[in-house]
């Protein structure tokens, strides 16, 4: 169980995570959705296909990096709140 100070730290960590997820993840997801819609509607010219694939790869790399960073952030916050890398329950 968390004490009051730990609970406040936990809430701050959750707010930080929510901000990170909503801002850092949204851009590559929105880009991928837009590119996929252009592909689905067949609106890309032949010479634009290679760039669209490259742009999709860049977005996936960003999401991969953000996911790894988020995992590290969660682990650090668990250590701060609980004093160990385990569960906060």
N, C-alpha and C positions, 0 to 999 in steps of 0.2 A: 504494500500500500504506500502511496506517495504522501509525504507531509506537505504542508502548505507551500513552502518554498519550492519543493520539487514539483508540485502541481503547477505553480506559476511558470517555472522553467519549461515544463512539459508543454504548457499552453503556448508559450513563446516559440518553442521548437515547432509545434504544429502550425502556427501561423506562418513561420518561415518556410516550412515545407509546402504549405498551400500556395504561397506566393510563388515559390520556385516552380511548382508544377504548372500553375496557371499561366505564367509568363514565359518560362523557358521552353516548355513543351508545346505550347500552343502554336508558335510560329512555324516550326517544321511540319506539324500536323496539318495546319491550314494550307501550307504550300503544297504538301503531298495531295491533299484533297483537291485542290485546284488543278494540279497537273493531271491527276487521274480523271477528273471530269473533262478536261480538254482531250485527253486520249479517248475516253469513252464516247465523246461526241464527234470524234474524228476531226477535230478542229486544228490539229497541228499540221504544218506543212512537212513534207518529207525531210527537209534539212533540219527541222526542229526536233525530230525524234531523239537524236543522239543527245542533244542538250537536255531534253526532258529527263532522259534516263540518268544523265549525270547529276541533274538537280535532285532527282529522287534519291540517288545515292548519298548526296551531301546531306539531305534531310535525315536519312536513316543513320548516317554517321553522327549527326548532331544528337539525335534521340538516344543512340547508344551511349554517347559520352555523357549526356545528361542523366541517363539511368544509372550509370556507374557513379557519377558524382552524387546523385541522390542517395544511393546505397551508402556511400561513405558518410554523407551528412547525417543520415539516420543513425548510423553506428556511433558517430561522435556525440550526437545528442543523447543517445541512450547512455553513453558513458557519463556525460555531464549530469544527467538527471538521476541515474541510479548508482553511479560510482563504478559500474562495470558494464561490459558489453552485452549483458543479458537482457532479458525481457523487463519491461517496466511494470508488469502486473504485480 
